[in-house]
Amino acid sequence: MSKAVAIGEKHQILGFKGVGFEVVPLEESGKLMQELVALSRDPEVGFVLVTESMASENPEAIREFRQRCSTILSIIPTHEGSMHVSFQEIRKSVECSLCIDILGKDTH
């Protein structure tokens, strides 16, 4: 069975432990890259959640993880509300694929 992992600020991800996730609490986004590199090398990891606040502070770590392995990585909003990082990523991917921004400019 594949492992599911949640990464981010402890108070944001602790609830995922109750539904079977492994939690990796980080207090600074600088450590996100090393945690994602370690997870990309673990063949048992099938699903990774990263808090939006961590992902927005270190987008290069997210890009590198997605290039490195086929494990699903999803960015989740925090209690502070969404910064629309996931929408921006989807919009950029669609625009790159189709050479046109069919989703419109983000107004958030």
C-alpha positions in Angstrom: 0.0 0.0 0.0 1.3 3.5 -0.9 2.0 6.0 1.8 0.4 9.4 1.9 2.4 12.3 3.3 1.5 15.8 4.4 4.2 18.5 4.7 4.0 21.9 6.2 3.5 23.8 9.4 2.7 21.5 12.2 -0.6 23.2 13.2 -1.7 23.0 9.6 -1.1 19.3 8.9 -1.6 17.5 12.2 -5.2 16.6 11.3 -4.0 14.5 8.4 -2.4 12.1 10.8 -5.9 11.1 12.0 -6.8 9.9 8.5 -3.6 7.9 7.9 -1.2 10.4 6.5 2.4 10.5 7.7 3.1 14.1 8.7 6.3 16.0 8.2 6.2 19.2 10.1 8.5 22.0 8.9 8.9 25.4 10.5 10.8 26.9 7.6 10.3 26.6 3.9 14.1 26.2 3.3 13.9 22.6 4.4 11.1 21.7 2.0 13.5 20.9 -0.8 15.4 18.3 1.2 12.2 16.7 2.5 10.8 16.4 -1.1 14.1 15.0 -2.4 13.9 12.3 0.3 10.3 11.5 -0.5 11.0 11.3 -4.2 13.5 8.5 -3.5 11.0 6.5 -1.4 9.1 4.1 -3.8 6.3 3.6 -1.2 5.2 7.3 -1.3 2.3 7.7 -3.6 0.7 11.0 -2.6 2.1 14.2 -1.1 0.3 17.2 0.2 2.2 20.5 0.8 0.6 23.5 2.5 0.2 26.4 0.2 2.2 28.7 2.4 5.3 26.4 2.2 4.8 25.9 -1.6 4.5 29.6 -2.3 7.7 30.3 -0.4 9.7 27.6 -2.3 8.1 27.0 -5.8 11.4 25.6 -7.1 11.2 22.6 -4.7 7.7 21.8 -6.0 8.8 22.0 -9.7 11.9 19.8 -9.0 9.8 17.2 -7.2 7.3 16.9 -10.0 10.1 16.6 -12.6 12.0 14.0 -10.4 9.2 11.5 -9.9 5.7 10.5 -10.8 4.3 10.8 -7.2 1.2 12.9 -7.0 1.8 16.2 -5.3 -1.0 18.5 -4.4 -0.9 22.0 -2.8 -3.5 22.6 -0.1 -4.8 25.9 1.2 -4.4 26.8 4.8 -6.9 28.2 7.3 -5.8 31.7 6.2 -7.5 31.1 2.8 -6.2 30.2 -0.6 -3.5 32.2 -2.3 -4.6 30.5 -5.6 -1.2 28.9 -6.1 -2.7 25.7 -7.5 -4.9 27.7 -10.0 -1.9 29.6 -11.2 0.1 26.4 -11.8 -2.8 24.9 -13.8 -3.2 28.1 -15.8 0.5 28.2 -16.7 0.4 24.5 -17.7 -2.6 25.0 -20.0 -1.1 28.2 -21.5 2.2 26.4 -22.1 0.4 23.4 -23.8 -2.0 25.4 -25.9 0.0 28.6 -26.4 -3.0 30.7 -25.2 -4.4 31.6 -21.8 -7.9 30.1 -22.1 -8.5 30.3 -18.3 -8.1 34.1 -18.2 -5.9 36.1 -16.0 -6.0 35.5 -12.3 -7.8 38.4 -10.6 -7.0 37.3 -7.1 
